[in-house]
Amino acid sequence: MAAPDIRSLLRSGPGRTAAIVVVLIVVALLFRGAGDDDAPSAGSASATAQPLAPAEVAGPGQLTIGSTVVVPRPANDDHVGTLRSSVGRTAEAQQVLVLSVPADEGFWVGSGPLDRIWVQITGSGESPVVVRASQRASFTGTVVAHDSGFAARIGVNVLEGASRLTSEGAHLQVARSSLTLAG
């Protein structure tokens, strides 16, 4: 069976047209922020970007809360709720993988969609820090609780992980001065 051309898909009714629109929106979200505005702004940034040595690239890095490793997640542990039960505790990350950056001042770290933790950068004014997916982040932060409207307030939608963020009930708050980026 030959693949249909785009004109026949668009003429095939509203169901197919809606599916195409959804795919285009997902593609647009994946490429959001890939333009010139990703370039670091002039001035000094608190986070530093450095090339990675090959040995540093493997794995998701490590994020701990106290003595508990939360990234990479232990086998058979989805760690949803781990943050909520750790509010007020200190989290330390060493070379954790940045998975995506759906908000100006926040990003996901971990090894994948089921093993990720939200990091919110704090400080006054717009951050000069430019975080990109696939970079490595090291920081010390605090686990803080948030309400069910947090994801919407920071601009994270359903496709970017709003449900995961809301169900977790907490995130990591990291001062710009504590954040070091590599890669």
N, C-alpha and C positions, 0 to 999 in steps of 0.2 A: 504494500500500500504506500503510495507516494505521500510525502509530507505536504500539508496544505500551505499555501503561501499566505502572507499576512493579510491580504485583502479578503480572502475567504474566511479567515479567522474573525476578522472584524465584522463581516456580514453574517456570521453564524449566530448572532443573537446576543442579548445582553449578558448572559451567563459567561460566555467566553470573553466578551469584552471586559467584563469586570475582573476576570481572572488575569487577563493581560495587564490591566491597570495595577492590580495588586503586585504582580511580578515587577513591573516598572518602578513602583514605589519602593519595594524591597531593594532593588538594585540602586536606586537613588540614595536610600539610607546607607547602604554599604559604602557608597562613594562620598557621602556627606563629609565635608571638611577636608577633602583631598585636594583642594585648590590652593591658591597662593596664600590664603589666610592661615595656612598651617606653618608658614615660615616663622621662625622665632622673631619676636619684635625686637627693635633696637633697645639697647640698654642691658643691664645685667639681669640675668635670670637666676633665681635661687637654685634651680635644679641644673645639674650639669650633665651633658651628654658626652659619653666617651665610647670609643669602639670597644666591642667585646672580644675577648680572647676566645678561641674555639671551645675551650673547656667550660666557659661560663654560659654558653648558649644552650646546652642540653638541659631538658627538664623544665618544670614550671617554677623553679626556685623554691623558697620555703617561707611560709608565714606562720608565726606562732602567736598564741595568746597565752601568756604564762608559759607553762611547759607543754601545752597542747598544740600539736601541729594541726593547722586547719587547711593549709595548702602546702603540698598536695594532700588531698583528703585521704584519710585512712580507708582501707577497703571496707565495703559495706557500711559506709557512713556518708549520708548526704549532707551533713552538717547544717541543714536548714534549722534555725533556732539556736545554733551554737553561739552566734553573736549576741542574740537577745539575752542569753544566760550569762554573758560575759561583759555586760555594760559596765563601764567604769574601769575596766582592766586595760593594760597596755598591750598593744600588738606590735610585733617586730617582723619586718619583711627583709629578706635578703635575696636580691636578684629575682623577684617574682615577675612572671610574664604578664605584660599588659595585654589583655585580650581585646578590648575595645574602649573607645573614648566617646561615649554618646552625649556627654555634657561638657560645658566649658571648664568646669572646676571639678569634674569627677570622672572616674574610669573604673573598669572591671579588671581585677587581677585573678590569676588562677591558671588552670589547665584546660578549661572548656566550659560549656554552658551549664553543666551540673556541678562544676567545681570552681566557683568564682565568688569573689567577695568585692563589694563596692567600696571604693576609696574616694572620699570627698576632701579636696584640698581646701584649707582654710587660710585666711589672711585678709587684710583689708584691701579693697579695690580689686580690679581685674588682675588676675594672675599673669605674670610674664612667662610662666612655665608652660611649655608646649609638650604635651604628652601624646605619644603616638602608639597605636597598636603595634605589637611585637617588640617594643622596647622592654628593658628590664628595669624594675623599680626597687629601690631599697629605701626603707623609712621606718620610723617609730611613730605610732599613733595611738589614739584612744578609741575604744569601742563606745559608741554613743547610740542611744535608742532614737528611733524616729517613728512618726505616726503614718497612717495609711496614705496620707497625701504627699509624702516626701518625694516619691518618684515624679509625680506631676510637677511639683514646685521646682525641681532641678532640671526638668526637661527630658526625663527618660520615659519613652513610650513602651508599649507592649512588645514591639519587635526588638527593642533594645534591652529588655529584661525587667520591665516595671513589676511584673508579677513576682518574680524572684526577690526583687528588692523589697517589695511590700511584705511578702511572707516572712522574710528574714527578720524584719522589725528593728534592725540595727545595722550600722555600717561603721567603717573606720574613718575617723577624722584625723587628718594629717596636716600639720603645719607645712607650708611651702619650704621653710628652712630645713625641714627634716627630710625632704624628698630628694633623692639622687636618682637620675635616670642614666641608662647606658643603652647604646644601640642605635 
